[in-house]
Amino acid sequence: MNDTSLLSAANNHGDTKREIILIAKRESKRLRIGLSHLFQSYFKPLILQLHQHYPNVEISVSVSDSSNIEVLLQKGFIDIALIQKPYLREGYDAISFSPIDLVAVINEQLPESPHSTIPFLELGEFPLVLLRRNKDAGTYELLVDHFRKGGIEPHIVMNISQPGVILDWLESGLKAAALLPASEVDPARLAHCRVYDIQAAPQIFFPAMVKMSVVSYMKEMMDIVQSGYPFPAGHIT
């Protein structure tokens, strides 16, 4: 091998070594997040602020329902789950946030209430579209149980796993009502639906940041959470 070949081989070796170092550094700052459909809007500011404050962190986001996200977490495919607080906590560490209010979103074709709030049990008489996860019990079963404890068999016409799909279909003319987390409903974006607060509403939606007990939280994300998440309305960083 001549001197030129030796120099080229040395350079290639050096480039490869530097590339391996860069990859290692990049991987050490990668965060794999599982995000529930249920709280996409609620957790959006957290993820955006993480990116804004720590642009060196590569963020990978998988969006699904909470039951699927829990499976990804258990199998090690994600590092953090932003989901409904798990019913069974064994093996998990969780940071729980304040529960999110329940609101009613009603297509304009249904009768309008004369009040800004609707009693929870009255909503059981409406044709309802409820959120339901793909497997295991969740908010659907909780809502149905609350209706039945009040002596009402709810009139459920459809169940869908994503709040965004429910809102889109109600806006498109689905003659029904939905019970959704307030964080996922922006009345200003709804031209063909009315949004009501719910009187005597049960607490159903419990957002949480969850990891496996054997895995550490990423410091960058914890710094944001500990600074006071969820941020106040109109919070700008």
ZILINJO-V608527 format. One record per residue. N is the residue number from 0. RES is the residue in one small letter. PSI is psi in whole degrees, 0 to 359 (* if undefined). D_CENTER is the distance of its C-alpha to the mean C-alpha in Angstrom with 1 decimal. Layout:
N/RES/PSI/D_CENTER
N/RES/PSI/D_CENTER
This chain:
0/m/129/59.2
1/n/175/60.3
2/d/323/59.1
3/t/319/56.8
4/s/319/55.1
5/l/318/54.7
6/l/318/53.2
7/s/318/50.8
8/a/320/49.7
9/a/319/49.2
10/n/318/47.1
11/n/320/45.0
12/h/318/44.6
13/g/319/43.6
14/d/318/41.1
15/t/318/39.5
16/k/316/39.4
17/r/322/37.7
18/e/319/35.2
19/i/318/34.3
20/i/316/34.0
21/l/318/31.7
22/i/317/29.5
23/a/317/29.4
24/k/319/28.5
25/r/317/25.7
26/e/329/24.3
27/s/345/24.5
28/k/33/22.2
29/r/134/19.5
30/l/122/16.0
31/r/115/14.0
32/i/135/10.3
33/g/123/8.1
34/l/124/4.5
35/s/141/3.3
36/h/328/4.8
37/l/331/4.7
38/f/36/2.9
39/q/313/4.0
40/s/324/7.1
41/y/316/6.7
42/f/356/6.1
43/k/313/8.3
44/p/326/11.4
45/l/313/11.0
46/i/320/10.9
47/l/322/13.6
48/q/324/15.7
49/l/315/15.7
50/h/319/17.1
51/q/317/19.4
52/h/333/20.9
53/y/69/21.0
54/p/345/21.7
55/n/349/23.3
56/v/120/20.1
57/e/122/19.1
58/i/125/15.3
59/s/123/14.2
60/v/124/10.7
61/s/124/10.2
62/v/126/7.7
63/s/189/8.3
64/d/167/8.0
65/s/325/7.9
66/s/319/11.6
67/n/321/12.0
68/i/321/9.8
69/e/321/12.2
70/v/316/15.1
71/l/321/14.4
72/l/315/14.3
73/q/326/17.4
74/k/358/19.2
75/g/15/18.6
76/f/343/17.0
77/i/162/14.2
78/d/323/14.8
79/i/141/11.7
80/a/128/8.6
81/l/97/5.5
82/i/179/5.3
83/q/135/7.6
84/k/126/10.8
85/p/140/13.0
86/y/317/16.1
87/l/122/18.3
88/r/356/18.2
89/e/128/21.1
90/g/352/20.7
91/y/152/17.5
92/d/136/17.2
93/a/139/14.5
94/i/115/14.0
95/s/140/13.0
96/f/170/12.4
97/s/144/14.1
98/p/150/13.1
99/i/137/12.0
100/d/150/14.8
101/l/133/15.2
102/v/157/16.9
103/a/130/19.0
104/v/120/19.0
105/i/128/22.4
106/n/142/24.1
107/e/344/27.3
108/q/341/29.6
109/l/158/29.1
110/p/141/31.2
111/e/137/30.3
112/s/141/30.1
113/p/353/32.7
114/h/162/30.4
115/s/349/27.2
116/t/154/25.8
117/i/132/26.0
118/p/140/26.7
119/f/311/24.0
120/l/332/26.6
121/e/331/28.0
122/l/339/24.8
123/g/342/25.7
124/e/345/28.6
125/f/153/26.5
126/p/118/25.5
127/l/141/21.9
128/v/117/18.9
129/l/150/16.3
130/l/140/13.0
131/r/129/13.8
132/r/164/12.4
133/n/327/14.9
134/k/162/16.5
135/d/163/17.1
136/a/149/16.9
137/g/215/13.8
138/t/328/13.4
139/y/308/15.9
140/e/324/18.6
141/l/315/18.1
142/l/313/18.7
143/v/319/21.6
144/d/320/23.0
145/h/320/23.1
146/f/313/24.9
147/r/325/27.3
148/k/335/28.1
149/g/7/29.1
150/g/17/31.3
151/i/131/29.4
152/e/108/28.6
153/p/146/25.7
154/h/86/26.5
155/i/123/23.6
156/v/343/24.2
157/m/149/21.1
158/n/141/17.8
159/i/147/15.0
160/s/348/11.7
161/q/126/9.9
162/p/320/10.2
163/g/322/11.5
164/v/318/14.1
165/i/312/15.2
166/l/319/15.8
167/d/317/17.6
168/w/323/19.8
169/l/318/20.6
170/e/329/21.6
171/s/0/23.7
172/g/3/25.7
173/l/118/24.2
174/k/84/26.2
175/a/177/23.7
176/a/154/21.4
177/a/149/17.8
178/l/113/16.1
179/l/159/12.7
180/p/135/10.7
181/a/331/12.7
182/s/336/10.1
183/e/4/9.4
184/v/121/13.2
185/d/102/15.8
186/p/330/19.2
187/a/339/21.0
188/r/0/19.6
189/l/112/20.7
190/a/337/24.4
191/h/20/24.9
192/c/155/22.9
193/r/145/23.3
194/v/130/20.8
195/y/144/22.0
196/d/159/21.3
197/i/125/21.9
198/q/135/24.8
199/a/40/24.6
200/a/135/20.9
201/p/154/19.7
202/q/117/16.8
203/i/322/14.2
204/f/115/10.7
205/f/91/10.5
206/p/145/7.6
207/a/153/9.0
208/m/121/9.7
209/v/141/11.7
210/k/166/14.5
211/m/145/17.6
212/s/332/20.5
213/v/356/22.7
214/v/144/20.5
215/s/150/20.6
216/y/146/17.9
217/m/128/18.4
218/k/320/20.5
219/e/319/19.3
220/m/320/15.7
221/m/324/17.3
222/d/320/19.6
223/i/315/17.0
224/v/316/15.4
225/q/345/18.9
226/s/353/20.0
227/g/39/18.2
228/y/141/14.5
229/p/146/13.1
230/f/152/15.8
231/p/157/18.2
232/a/137/18.2
233/g/8/20.1
234/h/128/19.6
235/i/133/21.0
236/t/*/21.6
